Amino acid sequence: MALGWYDDLSAALGEIRSVAATACEQENVEDEDERLAKIPDMLSFDALIGKFVGINDLSVASDEDGHTPRWGDEKYFVSQVKKAGFVDVKVSAVDKTLEMNSQAVNDVVKPLLSILGSWWSEEERKVLEGGLLDRKIQEWFEKKIEGSKGNKLVWDGWKAMVVTGRKST
């Protein structure tokens, strides 16, 4: 599995936090910078996906056989679906590239910030109040898109497993 937005959102949060932290080191610190400087680091990819599925961190999770789940491996996927009682299981990996304008990117990223923020501490979540982080993220992506070919953001590296099968009787 891979998420096309992960690297860009991680870079955006890191750069916004870094710029705010630098501003906080100067004399005229604004409340906005103090809040932005407290944005937490992006979770590792395995921890992020684990949170989405209710596991703290996929990299340290174990399946019922005590093995680390390998959800990017088609054979592992098939074995797990068969263990769940399905037969005639087929899996195909699908790679996808998305090209999006600024508004489409904002439509994807805004809900992600809400999800990520739900895992942050109360102090860290203050950056979400009043749409401050939403605005900064949108500005970051607009700047990235302006410098890109065709004024579009290209997210490649999406990978999903499409599984078909039927429940055995």
N, C-alpha and C positions, 0 to 999 in steps of 0.2 A: 504494500500500500504506500501511496505517496500523495501528498497534498500540494498542489501547485502554489498555494498562497503562503505556505509556512515560512519559506526563506525570506520573502519580501516583508511579511508582517513582523517577523523577528528583527529584521534589519531596521524597519521603521521604528519599532519600539525602542530598540537600542540607541538609534541616532537621536530620537526625541529626548530620551532620558539623559544622554551624554551632553547635548546642547544645554538642557535645563540645569544639569549639575554644574557645568562650567559657569553659567550665569549666576548660580547660587554662590559661587566662590567670589563674585564681585560684590561691591558695596550695596548697590541698589537692587536687592532681591525682591522680586514680585511673588505674590502668593501663587500665581500660575506656575512659575518656575519651581517653587518648592514642591508643589503637587506633582509636576511632571518628572522631577528628579527621583521620585519614589516609585516609578513604574517598575514592577518586578521584571526579572529576566524571563524570557520566553521559556516555557517548559521544554524539555527535550522532546523530540518527536514521539518516542515511545511513551513517555509520561503523558503527553498531550492526548495521544490516541487512547491510552489507557483510561484517562479521565472521561473521555467521551463514552467509553463502554463500561465504566464503573469499576475499573481496576486502577490502582494507584500508579503503576508504571509497568507497561508491557515488557520492558527489558528485564524485569525481575519477577514477572508473573510466571506461574507454572500451570500447565494443564493438568487434567486428572491423572496423567501418567507421570507427572513430575518433570515434564520437559518444558522448556521455554517456548511459548507459542511463536510460530513462524508464519504469520498471516500473509506475508509476501510470497510464500512458497506454495505453488499450486498443489503439490502432492500433500502437503500438510493440510491445506484447505479441504481437499477431497477426503482425507482420513477423518477429519473432524465432522464433516457433514455426514459421512457414512456412520460414524459412531452415534450420531443423533437419530439414526434409523432411516436414512434415505438410501435409495438404490438408484442405479443408472445416473450416477452423479457425474456431471461434466463441469469443468471450470475453465474459463478463459480469462486471461489477463487482458485488460483493455487499457491502452495508453491514450491519453487525451491531452490536447493542447487547446487552451482558451485564449482568445484575443478579445480584450475588453477595453471600452473607453472608461473615462474617469467615473461616470455615474454608475456603471455596471460594477466597477471595482468597489465603490463605496457601498453598493447594495449587498455585496458579498461580505465585506470586511466589518461593517457596522454590527451585524448580529454576532460575529465572531468575538468582537471586543466585549460584548455583554456576557458571552459564555466564559471567556478568559477571566473577566472581572469577577465572576461569581466564585472563582477559586482563589482570589486575592484576599488579603487581610482587609479588615475594615479601614485601616489607615491607607492602604494602597488603593482601595476602591474610590477614595475621595477624588482621584483624578478623573473619574467618569462623570462626576457631578457637573451639570450644566453643559455637557457636550464638549468640554475642553479637549479631551483626548480624541474624540471623533473628528473635531476640526483639524487638529494637528496631524492625525493620520491621513485625512483627506488631502491636506496640503502636501504631505510627503509623497503620496501617490500621484497627485497632479504634477508635481515637479518631475517625478520619474517618467510619467507618461509624456510630458512635454518634450523631453529629451529623447524619446524613442521614435523609431521609424513608424510612420503612419499615425502618430499620436494614439497608439494603442499599447496596452500592457499585454505582454505575451506570458502566459503561465503555462509552461510545459511541465512535464514530469508528473502529471496526474496519473495514477495507476489504481485501477479497481479490479477486483475479482468478481466476475459474473458467474454465479453458480446456478445450475439447473439440476433437478433430480425429482424423484417422486418418493413419497412416503411408502415404505413397505407395509404390507398388511399382515 
